[in-house]
């Protein structure tokens, strides 16, 4: 019997490894059995070596008033149970849905959780909470100043002078989708708005990610309704930005995220599909791919995280590189769960 069990284990181990997408070191679901039907819009951050924190919104369905912000911790290579940390309860009105959490751990801390509250993306407002102990306890929630939303989906970056530059956007009924940036020099006490970015040849764009280039330029990659990822560039540390232009990457009107790797290359996680001919402005949210670039212009697909068709698809990725050099990605899996993958270093070539 012992020999039989050993034989089964020896066979099962390579089969399990073979079941992972090529280039993926490990994959698991966060909060594998949620108490609510839908999970979406994850974010991930490293708070110390070996300790990651993820957040997302979960509830009955997007826009439902019971949708709250949930947080889980990754320690000792496993995820903790999720804890609800923010909701849309109003002191003088009905409960409202929460949206798009963004975790940010600036040098010196504290850990910051940005999120939105409101009936819809055209009417929501920005909120933030902070944690001095790596996301286990949180300060009271406070609203950002009127007209400021904070990072809309993807993580802020820290500029050379210590300022936080937040990639943001609006979905106005009157002005459409517009990308802008929000800057704070005092850790969220006061804010400055930059933009909106010119639409270029007519891009409706939202949800930018900010990248650093070795020549000092900044690049932001954006989701659009026009079937392609759009880009905008800054030559002055984020104070001004060029008009939107098309990249060579397709986009089915779905969120992306990107990060500058420690070796200076750029990495993006995105759906490598365009518009469906029968439904302009929308497309399939599969496959979900990782691409690498040395200049932010030419991209090479290096990993396919998901490829099987699914009605709700694989969407809204978040990506970071941790202090040990590993690349961690979280994303929505079928609107039901949040999935976490770690890439093999060899896959980034």
Secondary structure, DSSP 4 states (H G I P E B T S, - for coil): -HHHHHHHHHHHHHHHHHTSPTTEEEEEEESTT-SSSEEEEEEEEEEETTEEEEEEEEESSTT-TT-EEEEEEEETTEEPPPEEEE----TTS----EEEEEEEE-TT--EEEEEEESSSTTT-EEEEEEESSSSSS-PPPEEPPTT----SSS--EE-TTS-EEEEEEEEETTTEEEEEEEEESSTTSS-EEEEPPP-TTT--EEEEEEEE-TTS-EEEEEEESSSEEEEEEESSTTSS-PPPEEEEEE-SS---EEEE-TTS-EEEEEE----BTTBTT------EEEEEESSSSS-EEEEEEE-S--SS-EEEEEEEE-TTS-EEEEEEETTTEEEEEEE-GGGG-
